[in-house]
């Protein structure tokens, strides 16, 4: 990585790290890709270097948390030898000091500095997760003997991840408000994660003149994220459930003090949209899948009908980003629409279940 830049990593929902890099590349000029690391089915980690201000990273929306890299070893022993190695790195390395210096102005609180350690251990090792955290604590006590180790509400959070033989540790720059960025007046069960919604919106390649549609809007997370995706010509949200339409309107309008411009909601069936042929340029939606709908027969009926309607309302070269775990149903339905083609896809985990974000173009 660039020696003049600071190395950071972002934590994403599993599978979203590749999409996060697309956003980083677009929003952080000069950022250089490092690597991706997978924390089992909990998170994806994306390492990169950036020479600009750390606060620039707070504009990212596809990520769950932002860290400045403090400890990194590509291949560590799976024996107890790793513990003194971690303690030494925390105690003595310039990289760890640079991470502290980067985080302190951002996380500064009055009083004596405090910290807590969060450790994660995946794979077969001779040590326990608690010992991993204690190795960091010993290093911190050596380096900053006057700092307070606390259980909660710490000034700094130091995360240490031992993922197989890969060790990645960092100091968290963000707080829970990045992950839970929306205070929705109306919450619905199984709502789409905001960072996943942001990833889907980014993949639509937002443009100022978009006529954007989410035909299965639920509680409105995708339209909410589209408001942060830049200007648009018109935004439409629809759902077959009347309460969902009401929830979406309440949530989208509560996002900011000023009401959304050119925003409308529809109580409608996504397979029979009251929209003109070729009138929509961008679509993003979370299709029902898995346990979200009772009968497999209903899904087999819904998918072909929905994609035929998508083919009808999308304008030429229009772009749709859809999320589903019903891989065969999606592919079969798109094959039945001669004017639709799947460009690519990204496998991600949603609510403990793997699904796939498909990018579809109308030819």
C-alpha positions, 0 to 999 in steps of 0.5 A: 500500500501507499507509504504516504497514505493511512491504511483503513479497513471497513466492515461490511455485511458479508459479501458487500465488501466488493460493492463497498470498494466501488463506492470507495473508488468513486468517493475517495479520490486516490484510494488504493485497494488492499485486500478483502478478508472474510469474517465467517458469516459475520462480516466482510473486511475491506482494507485500503489506503487513503491519503485524505482526511479520515473524516472523508470516510464517514460519507460512505454508505455501503459500510457498517463501520470504519477502522484505522488499521492498527495491527496486521499480520498476514500469516500468524501461528495458530499456537500460543506464540501469537499472543506475545507477538500481538502484545509487542505490536500493540506496545511498540510499533509505529503503525499502532501509534499512528492509528491512535493518533488518527483516532484520538481527534475523532473520538476525543472525550473529556477526562482520562483516555479510556478504551475497550477491546473487542476480540473475534476468533475464527478457525482452529487455534490453541488459544481462546478468544478472551486470551486474544483480547487480553494480549491487546490489553497487556500491550495497551497497559505497557504503552499507556499505563495511565489509560483506563480499561472499561467495559463500555462507553470507551473513548476508543474501541480496539478490535482484534480479528484473528481469522484463520491465519490472518490477523487484522486489528483496528481502532474504530472511528465510527459509532453505532449511528453508521449502522443504524443510520435511520430512525424510522417512525415506522419499523417493519420486521425483516427490513432491509439493512441500510448498508445493503440498501445503499449497496443496491442503490450504488449499483443502479448507478444513480443519475440526476434524471433517474425515474426510480422505482421500488415496486416492493418497498416494504418500510422504504429503506431503498427509497430512503437510501435513494434520497442520499444517492443524489438528485433524481427526476422522480422517485416512486415506491409501491407495494401490494400491502397498503400498510407498507405504502403508508410506512414508506411514505412516513419514513421517507418524508421523515428523513430530512426537514424538507419534504422529498421532491417528486416522490409518490407512492402507489398501492399496487401489485408489482406484477401489474404496475399502473405505469407507462411502458418504458417509463422507468430508468432505474429499479431497485427492489428486495424480492420476497424469498425464503421464509418471507412468503408462505408457499413455494408455488406463490414464488413460482407464480410471482417471479415470472410475472414480476420480471415480465412487468419489469421488462415492460416498464423499464426504458431501453438500457434501463437498469434494475438491481434486485435481491433474492435467494431464489437463484433458479427462479430469477434466472428462469424468469429473466430467460423468459424475458428476451429484452432483459439480461443479467449483467452480473451479481454479488452474493451477500448474507441477509438476516442469516440467509445468503442471497444474491444482488443481481444487476439486470439491464433492459436491452 
